[in-house]
């Protein structure tokens, strides 16, 4: 599902991260700038660089992917604002900062296979693909899965394979994955997803029912290592994840 990520740093009372020392706030021109480029560049400078996002591949992807193409027409004017937006079916497209933060936290080099659970609008998958990775994405709401597929095709974004279905069991026939990203919050870590994480791989997700934490799991020779990152608020992971939570 898409993220309901009201994780604005200032609203949560967390310290505001100053720009990284020595990082230029000026951009090289893109080879193929698209409509509303100046708004995206402003978004990246004010919302991402100013909060410490520094991965150049992530920054470039956020500059290139037209977020306004992933939101309903009635909300397109707000596409580059610092908050999530509704996309229908009780879901949202997440705050730009959260998309960039989660992508950067995976420490991708552009050659990985990444599983996304919760396609939503398709924006997170598009950013991952622009970073250069091969994306496999699953969406439980069939209408959103189809809408995202059409958007990828219309924008000519390659290297994304999507399907409609429950993401709790992952995508075993395409496993293992170098990285897994969940854009909806389960109350526990789905074991099938851990089983599909490659050695050295990383999984990022939010966990919890009300008070949630964004966490990252690393598959190391010593076992799964867990690190807490940010407090967040995501939509709950539905389907099989709910059944397993109720039985615990």
C-alpha positions, 0 to 999 in steps of 0.5 A: 500500500502507499504510505500515510507518512505524516513524518514531518521532522518538525511536527514530530519534535525531532531536530531539524537536520541541517544541510550536509557541509559542502553539499551544493544546492545547485544542480546540473541541468538534466538531459531531458527536463520534464514539466514542473522541473523547477518545482521538483528541484525546489522540493529536492533542495528544501525538503531533501537536501535540507534534511540531510539526504545526500545520495546522488542517485536518489537525489537525481531520481527525485529530480527526474520522477514527475510526482504530479503524474502519480497523484489524482488530477484534483491534487496535482497542484500539491504534488510537490508539497511536503506531505502525503496525498490521497490516491483513493481506496484509503491509500496515499502517496507518501511524503517526498522526504520519506520516499527519499529517506527509505530509498537512501537507507537501502544503500543501493548501488544500482544493480540490485533486485528490489521487492516492494510490498505495496505499489500504491501510486507507483511513485516509490517503485518509479524512484527505485527504478530511476536509481537503476535497480530492478523492481518487483512490486506487489499491490493488494488493491487491484485497481491501484496495481493496474493504475500504476502499471498504466502510469509506468507505461505512459511515462516509459519507466523500465525495469519494473515488474508488478502484479496485484496480490497479497504481498505477505508471502512475497514473490518466491519465484523471483527471490532472493532480493537484495533489498525489500521495502514495505510501504505499509505497516505490519504488526510483526515482520513477515517471515516469508519476506525475511526468508527471501532476503539475500545474504547482505540484503536489507529490508526497510519497513514500519512496524506497529499499530499506533506508535510506529517506528521505521526500522531497517533489517540487515541480513548479516553472517551473524544473523538479522541485525535490526536498527530503528530509524524514525517515528512514522505513521503508515497505513496498516498492512492488510490481507494475510498480515492482519490474519497473522497479527490477530493470531499472535 
